[in-house]
Amino acid sequence: MPFLLRHIARYAAQKLASDSRVREKAAKAARVVVGEVGQIAREEDKARAAGRSLRRAMNKLQGDR
């Protein structure tokens, strides 16, 4: 089963990498993720910071409440 998931992920990554617009969006998303990770790393209570980060992501996916 892990082999199948790895194969699907690799196929999707190759398809996405072939489109320049998608590459730009992926780079932007990666910068956002790096910013969130940095913010979590700076916090003293990392579990709470990770929870807040996850809540922000969930709200954004649900329509930016």
C-alpha positions as CSV (number, residue, x, y, z in Angstrom):
1,M,0.0,0.0,0.0
2,P,2.7,2.6,0.8
3,F,4.3,1.8,-2.6
4,L,1.0,2.7,-4.3
5,L,0.7,6.0,-2.4
6,R,4.3,6.9,-3.1
7,H,3.7,6.2,-6.8
8,I,0.6,8.3,-6.9
9,A,2.3,11.2,-5.1
10,R,5.3,11.0,-7.5
11,Y,2.9,11.0,-10.5
12,A,1.0,14.0,-9.2
13,A,4.2,15.9,-8.4
14,Q,5.5,15.3,-12.0
15,K,2.3,16.5,-13.5
16,L,2.2,19.6,-11.3
17,A,5.9,20.4,-12.0
18,S,5.2,20.4,-15.8
19,D,2.9,23.5,-15.6
20,S,4.7,26.8,-14.9
21,R,1.6,28.4,-13.3
22,V,1.2,25.5,-10.9
23,R,4.9,25.7,-10.0
24,E,4.5,29.4,-9.1
25,K,1.5,28.6,-6.9
26,A,3.3,25.7,-5.2
27,A,6.3,28.0,-4.5
28,K,4.0,30.6,-2.9
29,A,2.3,27.9,-0.8
30,A,5.7,26.6,0.3
31,R,6.7,30.1,1.4
32,V,3.5,30.3,3.5
33,V,4.2,26.9,5.1
34,V,7.7,27.9,5.9
35,G,6.4,31.1,7.6
36,E,4.0,29.1,9.6
37,V,6.6,26.6,10.7
38,G,9.0,29.4,11.7
39,Q,6.2,31.0,13.7
40,I,5.6,27.7,15.5
41,A,9.3,27.2,16.2
42,R,9.6,30.7,17.8
43,E,6.7,30.0,20.2
44,E,7.3,28.7,23.7
45,D,4.2,26.5,23.6
46,K,4.7,24.7,20.3
47,A,1.5,22.6,20.6
48,R,-0.7,25.6,21.0
49,A,1.0,27.4,18.2
50,A,0.6,24.4,15.9
51,G,-3.1,24.3,16.9
52,R,-3.6,27.9,16.0
53,S,-1.8,27.4,12.7
54,L,-4.0,24.5,11.9
55,R,-7.1,26.5,12.8
56,R,-6.0,29.4,10.5
57,A,-5.6,26.9,7.7
58,M,-9.0,25.2,8.3
59,N,-10.7,28.6,8.3
60,K,-9.0,29.6,5.1
61,L,-10.2,26.3,3.5
62,Q,-13.7,26.8,4.7
63,G,-14.1,30.2,3.3
64,D,-11.9,32.6,5.3
65,R,-14.2,33.2,8.2
